[in-house]
Amino acid sequence: MSETLQELADLPKEFIRDGTQFMNRCTKPDRREFLRLCQAIAVGFLIMGAIGYFIKLIHIPVNNILVGGS
């Protein structure tokens, strides 16, 4: 019984220790890395937007054919 209580008490301590180690290991991205990340995100947005546009472009006429011109 006391072992399980001790394990439950150690969980927050381990979490805090691991969190502080992670934060100490993290570094702020330099300018080049930041710009590359922004470019990758922008390209992803453009691709997803183009896919959504083409799906909507195909969906409207198909929906009109199926539902009818009411």
Predicted model as a PDB file, atoms N, CA, C, CB and O in Angstrom, pLDDT in the B-factor column:
MODEL        1                                                                  
ATOM      1  N   MET A   1       0.821  -1.189   0.000  1.00 65.00           N  
ATOM      2  CA  MET A   1       0.000   0.000   0.000  1.00 65.00           C  
ATOM      3  C   MET A   1       0.868   1.256   0.000  1.00 65.00           C  
ATOM      4  CB  MET A   1      -0.936  -0.004   1.202  1.00 65.00           C  
ATOM      5  O   MET A   1       0.597   2.194  -0.750  1.00 65.00           O  
ATOM      6  N   SER A   2       1.896   1.281   0.824  1.00 72.00           N  
ATOM      7  CA  SER A   2       2.753   2.466   0.904  1.00 72.00           C  
ATOM      8  C   SER A   2       3.578   2.635  -0.370  1.00 72.00           C  
ATOM      9  CB  SER A   2       3.681   2.373   2.124  1.00 72.00           C  
ATOM     10  O   SER A   2       3.941   3.752  -0.738  1.00 72.00           O  
ATOM     11  N   GLU A   3       3.876   1.494  -1.055  1.00 79.00           N  
ATOM     12  CA  GLU A   3       4.635   1.587  -2.314  1.00 79.00           C  
ATOM     13  C   GLU A   3       3.820   2.293  -3.386  1.00 79.00           C  
ATOM     14  CB  GLU A   3       5.048   0.186  -2.805  1.00 79.00           C  
ATOM     15  O   GLU A   3       4.349   3.113  -4.135  1.00 79.00           O  
ATOM     16  N   THR A   4       2.527   1.973  -3.460  1.00 80.00           N  
ATOM     17  CA  THR A   4       1.688   2.626  -4.463  1.00 80.00           C  
ATOM     18  C   THR A   4       1.539   4.115  -4.159  1.00 80.00           C  
ATOM     19  CB  THR A   4       0.305   1.955  -4.526  1.00 80.00           C  
ATOM     20  O   THR A   4       1.529   4.936  -5.076  1.00 80.00           O  
ATOM     21  N   LEU A   5       1.424   4.467  -2.890  1.00 76.00           N  
ATOM     22  CA  LEU A   5       1.348   5.885  -2.537  1.00 76.00           C  
ATOM     23  C   LEU A   5       2.653   6.601  -2.873  1.00 76.00           C  
ATOM     24  CB  LEU A   5       1.025   6.050  -1.045  1.00 76.00           C  
ATOM     25  O   LEU A   5       2.647   7.744  -3.330  1.00 76.00           O  
ATOM     26  N   GLN A   6       3.764   5.916  -2.642  1.00 79.00           N  
ATOM     27  CA  GLN A   6       5.070   6.506  -2.965  1.00 79.00           C  
ATOM     28  C   GLN A   6       5.194   6.700  -4.475  1.00 79.00           C  
ATOM     29  CB  GLN A   6       6.226   5.610  -2.439  1.00 79.00           C  
ATOM     30  O   GLN A   6       5.711   7.723  -4.924  1.00 79.00           O  
ATOM     31  N   GLU A   7       4.721   5.722  -5.271  1.00 78.00           N  
ATOM     32  CA  GLU A   7       4.760   5.846  -6.730  1.00 78.00           C  
ATOM     33  C   GLU A   7       3.885   7.001  -7.198  1.00 78.00           C  
ATOM     34  CB  GLU A   7       4.307   4.536  -7.395  1.00 78.00           C  
ATOM     35  O   GLU A   7       4.271   7.746  -8.098  1.00 78.00           O  
ATOM     36  N   LEU A   8       2.701   7.158  -6.590  1.00 76.00           N  
ATOM     37  CA  LEU A   8       1.827   8.262  -6.955  1.00 76.00           C  
ATOM     38  C   LEU A   8       2.440   9.606  -6.588  1.00 76.00           C  
ATOM     39  CB  LEU A   8       0.477   8.105  -6.282  1.00 76.00           C  
ATOM     40  O   LEU A   8       2.226  10.596  -7.287  1.00 76.00           O  
ATOM     41  N   ALA A   9       3.199   9.648  -5.501  1.00 79.00           N  
ATOM     42  CA  ALA A   9       3.856  10.886  -5.091  1.00 79.00           C  
ATOM     43  C   ALA A   9       5.039  11.205  -6.006  1.00 79.00           C  
ATOM     44  CB  ALA A   9       4.325  10.784  -3.633  1.00 79.00           C  
ATOM     45  O   ALA A   9       5.365  12.376  -6.206  1.00 79.00           O  
ATOM     46  N   ASP A  10       5.684  10.179  -6.562  1.00 80.00           N  
ATOM     47  CA  ASP A  10       6.848  10.390  -7.421  1.00 80.00           C  
ATOM     48  C   ASP A  10       6.469  10.826  -8.835  1.00 80.00           C  
ATOM     49  CB  ASP A  10       7.670   9.126  -7.487  1.00 80.00           C  
ATOM     50  O   ASP A  10       7.292  11.421  -9.531  1.00 80.00           O  
ATOM     51  N   LEU A  11       5.252  10.544  -9.271  1.00 81.00           N  
ATOM     52  CA  LEU A  11       4.852  10.896 -10.636  1.00 81.00           C  
ATOM     53  C   LEU A  11       4.941  12.397 -10.913  1.00 81.00           C  
ATOM     54  CB  LEU A  11       3.439  10.419 -10.891  1.00 81.00           C  
ATOM     55  O   LEU A  11       5.526  12.778 -11.927  1.00 81.00           O  
ATOM     56  N   PRO A  12       4.396  13.261 -10.070  1.00 85.00           N  
ATOM     57  CA  PRO A  12       4.540  14.704 -10.356  1.00 85.00           C  
ATOM     58  C   PRO A  12       5.995  15.172 -10.324  1.00 85.00           C  
ATOM     59  CB  PRO A  12       3.731  15.516  -9.351  1.00 85.00           C  
ATOM     60  O   PRO A  12       6.384  16.047 -11.097  1.00 85.00           O  
ATOM     61  N   LYS A  13       6.793  14.592  -9.437  1.00 86.00           N  
ATOM     62  CA  LYS A  13       8.201  14.978  -9.363  1.00 86.00           C  
ATOM     63  C   LYS A  13       8.924  14.613 -10.648  1.00 86.00           C  
ATOM     64  CB  LYS A  13       8.884  14.310  -8.165  1.00 86.00           C  
ATOM     65  O   LYS A  13       9.708  15.405 -11.172  1.00 86.00           O  
ATOM     66  N   GLU A  14       8.659  13.399 -11.162  1.00 89.00           N  
ATOM     67  CA  GLU A  14       9.277  12.981 -12.415  1.00 89.00           C  
ATOM     68  C   GLU A  14       8.817  13.863 -13.567  1.00 89.00           C  
ATOM     69  CB  GLU A  14       8.952  11.515 -12.709  1.00 89.00           C  
ATOM     70  O   GLU A  14       9.617  14.243 -14.423  1.00 89.00           O  
ATOM     71  N   PHE A  15       7.537  14.186 -13.588  1.00 88.00           N  
ATOM     72  CA  PHE A  15       6.998  15.024 -14.656  1.00 88.00           C  
ATOM     73  C   PHE A  15       7.653  16.397 -14.658  1.00 88.00           C  
ATOM     74  CB  PHE A  15       5.484  15.166 -14.509  1.00 88.00           C  
ATOM     75  O   PHE A  15       8.022  16.912 -15.713  1.00 88.00           O  
ATOM     76  N   ILE A  16       7.798  16.983 -13.489  1.00 91.00           N  
ATOM     77  CA  ILE A  16       8.423  18.304 -13.391  1.00 91.00           C  
ATOM     78  C   ILE A  16       9.889  18.228 -13.787  1.00 91.00           C  
ATOM     79  CB  ILE A  16       8.286  18.867 -11.965  1.00 91.00           C  
ATOM     80  O   ILE A  16      10.386  19.110 -14.487  1.00 91.00           O  
ATOM     81  N   ARG A  17      10.585  17.190 -13.352  1.00 92.00           N  
ATOM     82  CA  ARG A  17      12.001  17.032 -13.694  1.00 92.00           C  
ATOM     83  C   ARG A  17      12.175  16.862 -15.203  1.00 92.00           C  
ATOM     84  CB  ARG A  17      12.607  15.822 -12.947  1.00 92.00           C  
ATOM     85  O   ARG A  17      13.039  17.497 -15.808  1.00 92.00           O  
ATOM     86  N   ASP A  18      11.349  16.000 -15.809  1.00 91.00           N  
ATOM     87  CA  ASP A  18      11.440  15.790 -17.253  1.00 91.00           C  
ATOM     88  C   ASP A  18      11.085  17.060 -18.021  1.00 91.00           C  
ATOM     89  CB  ASP A  18      10.522  14.643 -17.682  1.00 91.00           C  
ATOM     90  O   ASP A  18      11.697  17.364 -19.045  1.00 91.00           O  
ATOM     91  N   GLY A  19      10.095  17.797 -17.525  1.00 90.00           N  
ATOM     92  CA  GLY A  19       9.699  19.045 -18.174  1.00 90.00           C  
ATOM     93  C   GLY A  19      10.799  20.087 -18.140  1.00 90.00           C  
ATOM     94  O   GLY A  19      11.040  20.769 -19.135  1.00 90.00           O  
ATOM     95  N   THR A  20      11.462  20.215 -17.014  1.00 92.00           N  
ATOM     96  CA  THR A  20      12.545  21.203 -16.917  1.00 92.00           C  
ATOM     97  C   THR A  20      13.733  20.787 -17.780  1.00 92.00           C  
ATOM     98  CB  THR A  20      12.990  21.378 -15.449  1.00 92.00           C  
ATOM     99  O   THR A  20      14.373  21.645 -18.388  1.00 92.00           O  
ATOM    100  N   GLN A  21      14.042  19.497 -17.848  1.00 93.00           N  
ATOM    101  CA  GLN A  21      15.110  19.036 -18.735  1.00 93.00           C  
ATOM    102  C   GLN A  21      14.776  19.348 -20.187  1.00 93.00           C  
ATOM    103  CB  GLN A  21      15.345  17.528 -18.557  1.00 93.00           C  
ATOM    104  O   GLN A  21      15.644  19.780 -20.946  1.00 93.00           O  
ATOM    105  N   PHE A  22      13.513  19.131 -20.581  1.00 92.00           N  
ATOM    106  CA  PHE A  22      13.089  19.404 -21.945  1.00 92.00           C  
ATOM    107  C   PHE A  22      13.207  20.898 -22.257  1.00 92.00           C  
ATOM    108  CB  PHE A  22      11.646  18.922 -22.163  1.00 92.00           C  
ATOM    109  O   PHE A  22      13.718  21.276 -23.312  1.00 92.00           O  
ATOM    110  N   MET A  23      12.738  21.738 -21.346  1.00 92.00           N  
ATOM    111  CA  MET A  23      12.790  23.179 -21.586  1.00 92.00           C  
ATOM    112  C   MET A  23      14.232  23.695 -21.631  1.00 92.00           C  
ATOM    113  CB  MET A  23      12.006  23.920 -20.503  1.00 92.00           C  
ATOM    114  O   MET A  23      14.531  24.626 -22.378  1.00 92.00           O  
ATOM    115  N   ASN A  24      15.108  23.108 -20.852  1.00 92.00           N  
ATOM    116  CA  ASN A  24      16.509  23.516 -20.875  1.00 92.00           C  
ATOM    117  C   ASN A  24      17.188  23.087 -22.166  1.00 92.00           C  
ATOM    118  CB  ASN A  24      17.250  22.934 -19.678  1.00 92.00           C  
ATOM    119  O   ASN A  24      18.113  23.757 -22.625  1.00 92.00           O  
ATOM    120  N   ARG A  25      16.749  21.982 -22.761  1.00 92.00           N  
ATOM    121  CA  ARG A  25      17.336  21.481 -23.992  1.00 92.00           C  
ATOM    122  C   ARG A  25      16.835  22.233 -25.218  1.00 92.00           C  
ATOM    123  CB  ARG A  25      17.044  20.012 -24.139  1.00 92.00           C  
ATOM    124  O   ARG A  25      17.514  22.259 -26.245  1.00 92.00           O  
ATOM    125  N   CYS A  26      15.652  22.848 -25.126  1.00 90.00           N  
ATOM    126  CA  CYS A  26      15.071  23.562 -26.265  1.00 90.00           C  
ATOM    127  C   CYS A  26      15.839  24.849 -26.536  1.00 90.00           C  
ATOM    128  CB  CYS A  26      13.585  23.872 -26.010  1.00 90.00           C  
ATOM    129  O   CYS A  26      16.313  25.518 -25.618  1.00 90.00           O  
ATOM    130  N   THR A  27      15.949  25.176 -27.820  1.00 89.00           N  
ATOM    131  CA  THR A  27      16.600  26.416 -28.207  1.00 89.00           C  
ATOM    132  C   THR A  27      15.671  27.201 -29.121  1.00 89.00           C  
ATOM    133  CB  THR A  27      17.956  26.139 -28.902  1.00 89.00           C  
ATOM    134  O   THR A  27      14.802  26.636 -29.786  1.00 89.00           O  
ATOM    135  N   LYS A  28      15.869  28.491 -29.140  1.00 89.00           N  
ATOM    136  CA  LYS A  28      15.083  29.360 -30.002  1.00 89.00           C  
ATOM    137  C   LYS A  28      15.615  29.204 -31.434  1.00 89.00           C  
ATOM    138  CB  LYS A  28      15.154  30.861 -29.520  1.00 89.00           C  
ATOM    139  O   LYS A  28      16.829  29.186 -31.639  1.00 89.00           O  
ATOM    140  N   PRO A  29      14.713  29.089 -32.433  1.00 90.00           N  
ATOM    141  CA  PRO A  29      15.203  28.912 -33.802  1.00 90.00           C  
ATOM    142  C   PRO A  29      15.891  30.183 -34.306  1.00 90.00           C  
ATOM    143  CB  PRO A  29      14.044  28.529 -34.741  1.00 90.00           C  
ATOM    144  O   PRO A  29      15.491  31.300 -33.978  1.00 90.00           O  
ATOM    145  N   ASP A  30      16.929  29.982 -35.106  1.00 94.00           N  
ATOM    146  CA  ASP A  30      17.578  31.141 -35.695  1.00 94.00           C  
ATOM    147  C   ASP A  30      16.741  31.659 -36.870  1.00 94.00           C  
ATOM    148  CB  ASP A  30      19.016  30.788 -36.155  1.00 94.00           C  
ATOM    149  O   ASP A  30      15.718  31.066 -37.214  1.00 94.00           O  
ATOM    150  N   ARG A  31      17.168  32.741 -37.471  1.00 96.00           N  
ATOM    151  CA  ARG A  31      16.380  33.388 -38.518  1.00 96.00           C  
ATOM    152  C   ARG A  31      16.157  32.470 -39.714  1.00 96.00           C  
ATOM    153  CB  ARG A  31      17.063  34.666 -38.972  1.00 96.00           C  
ATOM    154  O   ARG A  31      15.051  32.409 -40.250  1.00 96.00           O  
ATOM    155  N   ARG A  32      17.197  31.759 -40.136  1.00 96.00           N  
ATOM    156  CA  ARG A  32      17.093  30.875 -41.302  1.00 96.00           C  
ATOM    157  C   ARG A  32      16.097  29.746 -41.041  1.00 96.00           C  
ATOM    158  CB  ARG A  32      18.474  30.291 -41.662  1.00 96.00           C  
ATOM    159  O   ARG A  32      15.258  29.445 -41.890  1.00 96.00           O  
ATOM    160  N   GLU A  33      16.190  29.130 -39.875  1.00 95.00           N  
ATOM    161  CA  GLU A  33      15.288  28.035 -39.530  1.00 95.00           C  
ATOM    162  C   GLU A  33      13.841  28.531 -39.418  1.00 95.00           C  
ATOM    163  CB  GLU A  33      15.730  27.377 -38.209  1.00 95.00           C  
ATOM    164  O   GLU A  33      12.909  27.839 -39.828  1.00 95.00           O  
ATOM    165  N   PHE A  34      13.665  29.722 -38.868  1.00 96.00           N  
ATOM    166  CA  PHE A  34      12.328  30.294 -38.727  1.00 96.00           C  
ATOM    167  C   PHE A  34      11.706  30.576 -40.095  1.00 96.00           C  
ATOM    168  CB  PHE A  34      12.384  31.583 -37.894  1.00 96.00           C  
ATOM    169  O   PHE A  34      10.531  30.283 -40.315  1.00 96.00           O  
ATOM    170  N   LEU A  35      12.488  31.143 -41.011  1.00 97.00           N  
ATOM    171  CA  LEU A  35      11.971  31.432 -42.350  1.00 97.00           C  
ATOM    172  C   LEU A  35      11.628  30.158 -43.105  1.00 97.00           C  
ATOM    173  CB  LEU A  35      12.983  32.244 -43.144  1.00 97.00           C  
ATOM    174  O   LEU A  35      10.628  30.112 -43.822  1.00 97.00           O  
ATOM    175  N   ARG A  36      12.445  29.127 -42.952  1.00 97.00           N  
ATOM    176  CA  ARG A  36      12.162  27.848 -43.612  1.00 97.00           C  
ATOM    177  C   ARG A  36      10.869  27.232 -43.065  1.00 97.00           C  
ATOM    178  CB  ARG A  36      13.344  26.868 -43.420  1.00 97.00           C  
ATOM    179  O   ARG A  36      10.081  26.662 -43.820  1.00 97.00           O  
ATOM    180  N   LEU A  37      10.664  27.347 -41.783  1.00 96.00           N  
ATOM    181  CA  LEU A  37       9.444  26.834 -41.156  1.00 96.00           C  
ATOM    182  C   LEU A  37       8.221  27.606 -41.652  1.00 96.00           C  
ATOM    183  CB  LEU A  37       9.546  26.925 -39.618  1.00 96.00           C  
ATOM    184  O   LEU A  37       7.184  27.010 -41.942  1.00 96.00           O  
ATOM    185  N   CYS A  38       8.343  28.923 -41.749  1.00 97.00           N  
ATOM    186  CA  CYS A  38       7.231  29.735 -42.259  1.00 97.00           C  
ATOM    187  C   CYS A  38       6.922  29.396 -43.709  1.00 97.00           C  
ATOM    188  CB  CYS A  38       7.553  31.226 -42.130  1.00 97.00           C  
ATOM    189  O   CYS A  38       5.753  29.351 -44.092  1.00 97.00           O  
ATOM    190  N   GLN A  39       7.937  29.158 -44.516  1.00 98.00           N  
ATOM    191  CA  GLN A  39       7.715  28.792 -45.918  1.00 98.00           C  
ATOM    192  C   GLN A  39       7.006  27.447 -46.013  1.00 98.00           C  
ATOM    193  CB  GLN A  39       9.049  28.744 -46.685  1.00 98.00           C  
ATOM    194  O   GLN A  39       6.094  27.290 -46.825  1.00 98.00           O  
ATOM    195  N   ALA A  40       7.402  26.494 -45.213  1.00 98.00           N  
ATOM    196  CA  ALA A  40       6.770  25.175 -45.242  1.00 98.00           C  
ATOM    197  C   ALA A  40       5.302  25.276 -44.834  1.00 98.00           C  
ATOM    198  CB  ALA A  40       7.517  24.196 -44.315  1.00 98.00           C  
ATOM    199  O   ALA A  40       4.450  24.620 -45.434  1.00 98.00           O  
ATOM    200  N   ILE A  41       5.000  26.079 -43.832  1.00 98.00           N  
ATOM    201  CA  ILE A  41       3.616  26.254 -43.392  1.00 98.00           C  
ATOM    202  C   ILE A  41       2.803  26.951 -44.474  1.00 98.00           C  
ATOM    203  CB  ILE A  41       3.559  27.058 -42.077  1.00 98.00           C  
ATOM    204  O   ILE A  41       1.658  26.573 -44.721  1.00 98.00           O  
ATOM    205  N   ALA A  42       3.374  27.965 -45.125  1.00 98.00           N  
ATOM    206  CA  ALA A  42       2.663  28.688 -46.182  1.00 98.00           C  
ATOM    207  C   ALA A  42       2.361  27.769 -47.363  1.00 98.00           C  
ATOM    208  CB  ALA A  42       3.486  29.901 -46.653  1.00 98.00           C  
ATOM    209  O   ALA A  42       1.267  27.820 -47.926  1.00 98.00           O  
ATOM    210  N   VAL A  43       3.316  26.937 -47.738  1.00 98.00           N  
ATOM    211  CA  VAL A  43       3.086  25.997 -48.831  1.00 98.00           C  
ATOM    212  C   VAL A  43       1.990  25.011 -48.453  1.00 98.00           C  
ATOM    213  CB  VAL A  43       4.383  25.246 -49.189  1.00 98.00           C  
ATOM    214  O   VAL A  43       1.162  24.661 -49.293  1.00 98.00           O  
ATOM    215  N   GLY A  44       1.972  24.563 -47.218  1.00 98.00           N  
ATOM    216  CA  GLY A  44       0.921  23.661 -46.763  1.00 98.00           C  
ATOM    217  C   GLY A  44      -0.449  24.307 -46.829  1.00 98.00           C  
ATOM    218  O   GLY A  44      -1.420  23.678 -47.249  1.00 98.00           O  
ATOM    219  N   PHE A  45      -0.530  25.572 -46.410  1.00 98.00           N  
ATOM    220  CA  PHE A  45      -1.799  26.300 -46.507  1.00 98.00           C  
ATOM    221  C   PHE A  45      -2.252  26.420 -47.955  1.00 98.00           C  
ATOM    222  CB  PHE A  45      -1.669  27.695 -45.883  1.00 98.00           C  
ATOM    223  O   PHE A  45      -3.428  26.219 -48.258  1.00 98.00           O  
ATOM    224  N   LEU A  46      -1.323  26.748 -48.852  1.00 98.00           N  
ATOM    225  CA  LEU A  46      -1.681  26.897 -50.263  1.00 98.00           C  
ATOM    226  C   LEU A  46      -2.164  25.580 -50.860  1.00 98.00           C  
ATOM    227  CB  LEU A  46      -0.490  27.421 -51.058  1.00 98.00           C  
ATOM    228  O   LEU A  46      -3.143  25.556 -51.605  1.00 98.00           O  
ATOM    229  N   ILE A  47      -1.488  24.500 -50.540  1.00 98.00           N  
ATOM    230  CA  ILE A  47      -1.891  23.195 -51.071  1.00 98.00           C  
ATOM    231  C   ILE A  47      -3.261  22.797 -50.543  1.00 98.00           C  
ATOM    232  CB  ILE A  47      -0.855  22.120 -50.709  1.00 98.00           C  
ATOM    233  O   ILE A  47      -4.114  22.344 -51.307  1.00 98.00           O  
ATOM    234  N   MET A  48      -3.479  22.964 -49.240  1.00 98.00           N  
ATOM    235  CA  MET A  48      -4.781  22.606 -48.679  1.00 98.00           C  
ATOM    236  C   MET A  48      -5.885  23.502 -49.243  1.00 98.00           C  
ATOM    237  CB  MET A  48      -4.750  22.707 -47.146  1.00 98.00           C  
ATOM    238  O   MET A  48      -6.993  23.025 -49.487  1.00 98.00           O  
ATOM    239  N   GLY A  49      -5.607  24.773 -49.453  1.00 97.00           N  
ATOM    240  CA  GLY A  49      -6.587  25.676 -50.040  1.00 97.00           C  
ATOM    241  C   GLY A  49      -6.919  25.292 -51.471  1.00 97.00           C  
ATOM    242  O   GLY A  49      -8.084  25.335 -51.868  1.00 97.00           O  
ATOM    243  N   ALA A  50      -5.903  24.914 -52.258  1.00 98.00           N  
ATOM    244  CA  ALA A  50      -6.134  24.508 -53.638  1.00 98.00           C  
ATOM    245  C   ALA A  50      -6.957  23.224 -53.692  1.00 98.00           C  
ATOM    246  CB  ALA A  50      -4.799  24.318 -54.371  1.00 98.00           C  
ATOM    247  O   ALA A  50      -7.855  23.090 -54.524  1.00 98.00           O  
ATOM    248  N   ILE A  51      -6.650  22.290 -52.810  1.00 97.00           N  
ATOM    249  CA  ILE A  51      -7.418  21.037 -52.769  1.00 97.00           C  
ATOM    250  C   ILE A  51      -8.868  21.329 -52.417  1.00 97.00           C  
ATOM    251  CB  ILE A  51      -6.807  20.045 -51.748  1.00 97.00           C  
ATOM    252  O   ILE A  51      -9.772  20.786 -53.053  1.00 97.00           O  
ATOM    253  N   GLY A  52      -9.110  22.164 -51.429  1.00 96.00           N  
ATOM    254  CA  GLY A  52     -10.468  22.527 -51.042  1.00 96.00           C  
ATOM    255  C   GLY A  52     -11.202  23.247 -52.156  1.00 96.00           C  
ATOM    256  O   GLY A  52     -12.390  23.010 -52.374  1.00 96.00           O  
ATOM    257  N   TYR A  53     -10.499  24.134 -52.869  1.00 96.00           N  
ATOM    258  CA  TYR A  53     -11.122  24.869 -53.969  1.00 96.00           C  
ATOM    259  C   TYR A  53     -11.545  23.918 -55.082  1.00 96.00           C  
ATOM    260  CB  TYR A  53     -10.160  25.933 -54.520  1.00 96.00           C  
ATOM    261  O   TYR A  53     -12.659  24.028 -55.595  1.00 96.00           O  
ATOM    262  N   PHE A  54     -10.676  22.989 -55.460  1.00 95.00           N  
ATOM    263  CA  PHE A  54     -11.012  22.058 -56.541  1.00 95.00           C  
ATOM    264  C   PHE A  54     -12.129  21.105 -56.139  1.00 95.00           C  
ATOM    265  CB  PHE A  54      -9.780  21.263 -56.955  1.00 95.00           C  
ATOM    266  O   PHE A  54     -12.976  20.762 -56.964  1.00 95.00           O  
ATOM    267  N   ILE A  55     -12.141  20.680 -54.899  1.00 95.00           N  
ATOM    268  CA  ILE A  55     -13.236  19.812 -54.438  1.00 95.00           C  
ATOM    269  C   ILE A  55     -14.553  20.579 -54.495  1.00 95.00           C  
ATOM    270  CB  ILE A  55     -12.968  19.295 -52.989  1.00 95.00           C  
ATOM    271  O   ILE A  55     -15.566  20.039 -54.940  1.00 95.00           O  
ATOM    272  N   LYS A  56     -14.547  21.828 -54.051  1.00 94.00           N  
ATOM    273  CA  LYS A  56     -15.763  22.642 -54.101  1.00 94.00           C  
ATOM    274  C   LYS A  56     -16.169  22.908 -55.545  1.00 94.00           C  
ATOM    275  CB  LYS A  56     -15.558  23.972 -53.353  1.00 94.00           C  
ATOM    276  O   LYS A  56     -17.358  22.919 -55.864  1.00 94.00           O  
ATOM    277  N   LEU A  57     -15.196  23.121 -56.413  1.00 94.00           N  
ATOM    278  CA  LEU A  57     -15.462  23.380 -57.824  1.00 94.00           C  
ATOM    279  C   LEU A  57     -16.124  22.184 -58.484  1.00 94.00           C  
ATOM    280  CB  LEU A  57     -14.172  23.732 -58.554  1.00 94.00           C  
ATOM    281  O   LEU A  57     -16.999  22.357 -59.333  1.00 94.00           O  
ATOM    282  N   ILE A  58     -15.729  20.983 -58.114  1.00 93.00           N  
ATOM    283  CA  ILE A  58     -16.334  19.769 -58.669  1.00 93.00           C  
ATOM    284  C   ILE A  58     -17.657  19.473 -57.978  1.00 93.00           C  
ATOM    285  CB  ILE A  58     -15.377  18.567 -58.527  1.00 93.00           C  
ATOM    286  O   ILE A  58     -18.579  18.968 -58.618  1.00 93.00           O  
ATOM    287  N   HIS A  59     -17.772  19.768 -56.706  1.00 91.00           N  
ATOM    288  CA  HIS A  59     -18.959  19.413 -55.925  1.00 91.00           C  
ATOM    289  C   HIS A  59     -20.196  20.194 -56.363  1.00 91.00           C  
ATOM    290  CB  HIS A  59     -18.699  19.654 -54.449  1.00 91.00           C  
ATOM    291  O   HIS A  59     -21.290  19.629 -56.393  1.00 91.00           O  
ATOM    292  N   ILE A  60     -20.054  21.474 -56.701  1.00 87.00           N  
ATOM    293  CA  ILE A  60     -21.217  22.301 -57.038  1.00 87.00           C  
ATOM    294  C   ILE A  60     -21.968  21.766 -58.259  1.00 87.00           C  
ATOM    295  CB  ILE A  60     -20.778  23.742 -57.293  1.00 87.00           C  
ATOM    296  O   ILE A  60     -23.183  21.586 -58.174  1.00 87.00           O  
ATOM    297  N   PRO A  61     -21.302  21.501 -59.398  1.00 87.00           N  
ATOM    298  CA  PRO A  61     -22.047  20.974 -60.542  1.00 87.00           C  
ATOM    299  C   PRO A  61     -22.625  19.571 -60.285  1.00 87.00           C  
ATOM    300  CB  PRO A  61     -21.143  20.936 -61.763  1.00 87.00           C  
ATOM    301  O   PRO A  61     -23.738  19.272 -60.716  1.00 87.00           O  
ATOM    302  N   VAL A  62     -21.885  18.733 -59.599  1.00 88.00           N  
ATOM    303  CA  VAL A  62     -22.379  17.388 -59.314  1.00 88.00           C  
ATOM    304  C   VAL A  62     -23.606  17.468 -58.415  1.00 88.00           C  
ATOM    305  CB  VAL A  62     -21.278  16.526 -58.654  1.00 88.00           C  
ATOM    306  O   VAL A  62     -24.569  16.729 -58.616  1.00 88.00           O  
ATOM    307  N   ASN A  63     -23.581  18.341 -57.444  1.00 86.00           N  
ATOM    308  CA  ASN A  63     -24.718  18.511 -56.545  1.00 86.00           C  
ATOM    309  C   ASN A  63     -25.919  19.040 -57.320  1.00 86.00           C  
ATOM    310  CB  ASN A  63     -24.361  19.466 -55.383  1.00 86.00           C  
ATOM    311  O   ASN A  63     -27.042  18.601 -57.073  1.00 86.00           O  
ATOM    312  N   ASN A  64     -25.718  19.959 -58.239  1.00 86.00           N  
ATOM    313  CA  ASN A  64     -26.822  20.478 -59.031  1.00 86.00           C  
ATOM    314  C   ASN A  64     -27.424  19.399 -59.929  1.00 86.00           C  
ATOM    315  CB  ASN A  64     -26.353  21.655 -59.872  1.00 86.00           C  
ATOM    316  O   ASN A  64     -28.637  19.375 -60.139  1.00 86.00           O  
ATOM    317  N   ILE A  65     -26.599  18.519 -60.452  1.00 85.00           N  
ATOM    318  CA  ILE A  65     -27.101  17.426 -61.299  1.00 85.00           C  
ATOM    319  C   ILE A  65     -27.921  16.452 -60.461  1.00 85.00           C  
ATOM    320  CB  ILE A  65     -25.930  16.683 -61.996  1.00 85.00           C  
ATOM    321  O   ILE A  65     -28.998  16.023 -60.875  1.00 85.00           O  
ATOM    322  N   LEU A  66     -27.409  16.104 -59.281  1.00 85.00           N  
ATOM    323  CA  LEU A  66     -28.100  15.119 -58.451  1.00 85.00           C  
ATOM    324  C   LEU A  66     -29.395  15.668 -57.859  1.00 85.00           C  
ATOM    325  CB  LEU A  66     -27.188  14.651 -57.337  1.00 85.00           C  
ATOM    326  O   LEU A  66     -30.418  14.984 -57.871  1.00 85.00           O  
ATOM    327  N   VAL A  67     -29.360  16.888 -57.344  1.00 86.00           N  
ATOM    328  CA  VAL A  67     -30.523  17.456 -56.691  1.00 86.00           C  
ATOM    329  C   VAL A  67     -31.504  18.000 -57.724  1.00 86.00           C  
ATOM    330  CB  VAL A  67     -30.104  18.559 -55.718  1.00 86.00           C  
ATOM    331  O   VAL A  67     -32.717  17.941 -57.520  1.00 86.00           O  
ATOM    332  N   GLY A  68     -31.005  18.508 -58.789  1.00 77.00           N  
ATOM    333  CA  GLY A  68     -31.869  19.087 -59.817  1.00 77.00           C  
ATOM    334  C   GLY A  68     -31.848  20.598 -59.739  1.00 77.00           C  
ATOM    335  O   GLY A  68     -31.412  21.167 -58.738  1.00 77.00           O  
ATOM    336  N   GLY A  69     -32.296  21.223 -60.746  1.00 59.00           N  
ATOM    337  CA  GLY A  69     -32.254  22.684 -60.803  1.00 59.00           C  
ATOM    338  C   GLY A  69     -33.490  23.304 -60.181  1.00 59.00           C  
ATOM    339  O   GLY A  69     -34.295  23.916 -60.882  1.00 59.00           O  
ATOM    340  N   SER A  70     -33.649  23.155 -58.886  1.00 55.00           N  
ATOM    341  CA  SER A  70     -34.848  23.713 -58.247  1.00 55.00           C  
ATOM    342  C   SER A  70     -34.631  25.082 -57.735  1.00 55.00           C  
ATOM    343  CB  SER A  70     -35.303  22.852 -57.133  1.00 55.00           C  
ATOM    344  O   SER A  70     -35.546  25.683 -57.172  1.00 55.00           O  
TER     345      SER A  70                                                      
ENDMDL                                                                          
END                                                                             
